[in-house]
Amino acid sequence: MIGSVANMGRKSLKTEKNIYQIARENAGFTRREASEKLGFLSENRIEKIEADKAQIHPAEVLAMEKAYQDELLVNRHCSSQCAIGRKYIPLAQKRPISEVVLEIVALTSALEQIQPDLIQAALNLNKTGMHLHADAIDQSIAILSDLAKCRMELSLYQRDQTEK
């Protein structure tokens, strides 16, 4: 029995877990099992990544996403860990398709409501400058960002459907 307990790996007692440790644990892997599944990352390297003592490389994130079967890991990495991603990548979630579709409908309706102001902004841009239509432009940027998140969530849904 002592031998089998030693092979199980230690259970993490850490309260603040990063996204990589959460993904591994959700997949049901010990660090040793994850290392074997990934093939090119040692247990020690995984431990350092999970303890935020080593910077993770994009290839490692992609490999973890596949090995842990966590299709949102790359999105969570990019939207929270990468300076460019924090600015440009919205955090996606796995939501019921009905919620995603209803949000798309609401967002496209909101975009249609500001469409006249956007057209006016485009026509008057050279004459008066963008400042007169800044609200419509700001609103459209926010709507398009939310639509990008919905696009990602639809892609996740589509991936799930094709894998079945």
C-alpha positions as CSV (number, residue, x, y, z in Angstrom):
1,M,0.0,0.0,0.0
2,I,2.8,2.4,0.7
3,G,4.1,2.0,-2.8
4,S,0.8,2.8,-4.3
5,V,0.4,5.9,-2.3
6,A,3.8,7.1,-3.4
7,N,2.9,6.6,-7.0
8,M,-0.3,8.7,-6.7
9,G,1.6,12.0,-6.4
10,R,1.0,14.7,-3.9
11,K,-2.2,16.5,-3.7
12,S,-1.7,20.3,-4.0
13,L,-2.6,22.2,-0.9
14,K,-2.1,25.6,-2.6
15,T,-5.1,27.8,-2.4
16,E,-4.2,30.2,-5.2
17,K,-3.8,28.0,-8.2
18,N,-2.9,29.3,-11.6
19,I,-4.8,28.5,-14.8
20,Y,-2.3,25.7,-15.8
21,Q,-2.6,23.9,-12.5
22,I,-6.3,24.1,-12.6
23,A,-6.4,22.8,-16.1
24,R,-4.1,19.8,-15.2
25,E,-6.1,19.0,-12.1
26,N,-9.4,19.2,-14.0
27,A,-8.0,16.7,-16.5
28,G,-7.3,14.4,-13.5
29,F,-3.5,14.3,-14.0
30,T,-0.7,14.4,-11.5
31,R,2.4,16.3,-12.6
32,R,4.1,13.0,-13.4
33,E,1.1,11.9,-15.6
34,A,1.0,15.3,-17.3
35,S,4.7,15.1,-18.0
36,E,4.3,11.7,-19.6
37,K,1.3,12.8,-21.6
38,L,3.0,16.0,-22.8
39,G,6.3,14.1,-23.5
40,F,8.6,17.1,-23.6
41,L,7.9,18.8,-20.2
42,S,9.4,17.5,-17.0
43,E,7.6,17.3,-13.8
44,N,9.9,20.0,-12.5
45,R,9.1,22.3,-15.4
46,I,5.4,21.8,-14.9
47,E,5.8,22.5,-11.1
48,K,7.7,25.8,-11.9
49,I,5.1,26.9,-14.4
50,E,2.3,26.1,-11.9
51,A,4.1,28.0,-9.1
52,D,4.7,31.0,-11.4
53,K,8.4,30.5,-11.0
54,A,8.9,30.0,-14.7
55,Q,7.4,31.8,-17.7
56,I,5.4,29.5,-19.9
57,H,6.1,29.3,-23.7
58,P,3.3,29.4,-26.2
59,A,4.2,25.9,-27.5
60,E,3.8,24.6,-23.9
61,V,0.3,26.3,-23.6
62,L,-0.8,24.7,-26.9
63,A,0.5,21.3,-25.8
64,M,-1.3,21.6,-22.4
65,E,-4.5,22.6,-24.1
66,K,-4.4,19.4,-26.2
67,A,-3.2,17.0,-23.5
68,Y,-5.6,18.3,-20.9
69,Q,-8.5,18.6,-23.4
70,D,-9.1,22.1,-22.2
71,E,-10.2,24.1,-25.3
72,L,-10.3,27.4,-23.3
73,L,-6.7,27.2,-21.8
74,V,-5.2,29.1,-24.7
75,N,-7.9,31.8,-24.5
76,R,-7.4,32.1,-20.7
77,H,-3.7,32.3,-21.2
78,C,-3.9,35.0,-23.9
79,S,-6.6,37.1,-22.2
80,S,-4.9,37.1,-18.8
81,Q,-1.1,36.3,-19.1
82,C,-0.1,38.0,-22.4
83,A,0.1,41.8,-22.6
84,I,-1.1,41.8,-26.1
85,G,-3.9,39.3,-25.4
86,R,-5.1,41.3,-22.3
87,K,-5.6,44.2,-24.6
88,Y,-7.1,42.4,-27.6
89,I,-8.5,39.0,-26.6
90,P,-11.8,38.8,-24.8
91,L,-12.1,36.0,-22.2
92,A,-14.4,33.4,-23.6
93,Q,-16.6,30.9,-21.7
94,K,-18.2,27.7,-22.5
95,R,-21.9,28.6,-22.4
96,P,-25.1,27.0,-23.8
97,I,-25.5,27.7,-27.5
98,S,-28.8,29.4,-26.8
99,E,-27.1,32.1,-24.6
100,V,-24.5,32.7,-27.2
101,V,-27.0,33.1,-30.0
102,L,-29.2,35.4,-28.0
103,E,-26.2,37.6,-27.2
104,I,-25.3,37.7,-30.9
105,V,-28.8,38.8,-31.7
106,A,-28.8,41.5,-29.0
107,L,-25.4,42.8,-30.1
108,T,-26.2,42.9,-33.8
109,S,-29.4,44.9,-32.9
110,A,-27.3,47.3,-30.8
111,L,-24.9,47.7,-33.7
112,E,-27.9,48.4,-36.1
113,Q,-29.1,51.2,-33.7
114,I,-25.8,53.1,-33.9
115,Q,-25.4,52.4,-37.6
116,P,-26.7,55.9,-38.7
117,D,-24.1,57.6,-36.4
118,L,-21.3,55.4,-37.7
119,I,-22.3,56.3,-41.3
120,Q,-22.4,59.9,-40.4
121,A,-19.0,59.6,-38.7
122,A,-17.6,58.0,-41.9
123,L,-19.0,60.8,-44.1
124,N,-17.9,63.6,-41.9
125,L,-14.6,62.3,-40.7
126,N,-12.6,64.5,-43.1
127,K,-14.7,67.6,-42.4
128,T,-15.2,67.6,-38.6
129,G,-13.0,65.0,-37.2
130,M,-13.8,61.9,-35.2
131,H,-14.6,63.7,-31.9
132,L,-18.2,64.4,-32.8
133,H,-19.0,60.7,-33.2
134,A,-16.7,59.3,-30.5
135,D,-19.6,57.7,-28.6
136,A,-20.9,55.7,-31.6
137,I,-17.3,54.6,-32.4
138,D,-16.7,53.6,-28.8
139,Q,-20.0,51.7,-28.7
140,S,-19.2,49.9,-31.9
141,I,-15.7,48.9,-30.6
142,A,-17.3,47.4,-27.4
143,I,-20.0,45.6,-29.4
144,L,-17.4,44.2,-31.9
145,S,-15.3,43.0,-28.9
146,D,-18.3,41.2,-27.5
147,L,-19.1,39.7,-30.9
148,A,-15.5,38.4,-31.1
149,K,-16.0,36.6,-27.8
150,C,-19.2,35.1,-29.1
151,R,-17.4,34.0,-32.3
152,M,-14.9,32.1,-30.1
153,E,-17.7,30.5,-28.1
154,L,-19.4,29.4,-31.3
155,S,-16.2,27.9,-32.5
156,L,-15.9,25.9,-29.2
157,Y,-19.5,24.7,-29.7
158,Q,-18.7,23.8,-33.3
159,R,-15.6,21.9,-32.3
160,D,-17.5,19.9,-29.7
161,Q,-20.1,19.0,-32.3
162,T,-17.6,17.8,-34.9
163,E,-15.8,15.7,-32.3
164,K,-19.0,13.8,-31.4
